[in-house]
Amino acid sequence: MSNDLTAASLKRLEKVSMGNDLRIQQGVTRGQPFQIQVNGAPVTAYPGETIAAVLLASGWQMFRHSALSGEPRGPFCGMGLCFDCLVTVNGQPNVRACVTFAQPGDLVERQI
């Protein structure tokens, strides 16, 4: 892991928002919210949102660590090409969060 990534900066990257919803609040019509579990914690999702969108809206920036360097990774391309947003979904590892729609009851684990 890079020396300039201190424990404090990694903690900040882990979750930037404690309980705040970072979604646009006005002028957007959404369906009925549902819950998914992220690392054992309930997180609100809406129909049509990808797992990456749900995680980002909930304040998660870091989804996994690089296998080679240990550097934190999160969504980069947003279209399934870079594999930086890999998570485990319902026990299946290495799922691209940016192209996988959240489903009610999903169990998501960040690969950290």
N, C-alpha and C positions, 0 to 999 in steps of 0.2 A: 504494500500500500504506500502511496506517495507520502513523503514526510510532511507536506503542507496540508494534509488532511488530518487535522487534530480530532480528538475525541469530541470536543464541543461542536466542531463543524459537521461531523458525521451525525451527531444527535440532532442538529438543526435540519440536516437533509432527510433524516428519517421521517419526521412528521413536522410540517411547518405550521399546521393549523390544528389546534386542540379543540375539536368539536365544532369548528366553524365550517359552514358549507360555502365553498368557493364558487358555486355555480352562479350564473347570471340569475337574478331574482325577479326582474321585471320584464314584461313583454315576451315571456316564453311560456308556451303551454306544454305541460308534461302530463303523462299518464299517471296512474296510481303508483306511488312509491312502494318499494319492497326492500327487504333486507337481504344482504349477503354477509358472510363472515370473512373478515380479513385478519389473519393471525389471531383468530379467536374472538375478535371484537365485532359487534354488529355495525354495519355501515349501510347507509341508505343509498339505494340505486333507483333508477327510473327506466322504464321500457325504452329500448333503443340505445342505451348507453353501453359503450365498451367497458370492460373491466378497467382498462387504463383510465378512461374518463372518470369512472367512479372513484378510483384511487386518487387521482389528481384533485378532483373536486372535494375529496375528504382530507386533503392536505399531504398525502404521501408523495414524495418525490423520488425516493430510492426504492426500487423494486427488487434489486438483486445486487450481488457483487460479482465482478469479473472473475472468472475462473483462474486466469493467469496472474493478474496483478492485485486482485482484491479490491480494486477501485469500485466505488458505488456506480450503479447504472439505473437509468430510468428511461421513459419513452424518449426516443430521438427522432425517428422518421415518421412515426404515427401511421404507417401503412404496411407493416409486417415485413419489411425488408432487412432491418438491421439487427433484430433479435435482442435489443437492449432491454426490452420490457418483459422478459420471460418471468412467469410466475407458475406456481402449482395450483391447478384448479380441480377440485373434487378428487384429489389424489393423483392427478396426471401432471407430471412435471413438464417444464419447458413449453408452456402454452404462451403464445404471443398475446399479451393483454390488449394490445392496440387494435386487434382485429377479432377479438372474441367478445361477443355480447354477454353482458351480465344476465344471469337467470336467477329467479327467486330461489333462495336457499343455497346458492353457490358457496363453497368453502374454498377461499383463496388464501394461499400462503405465499408471502414474498420469499424469494430464494436468496436469503441473506445468511 
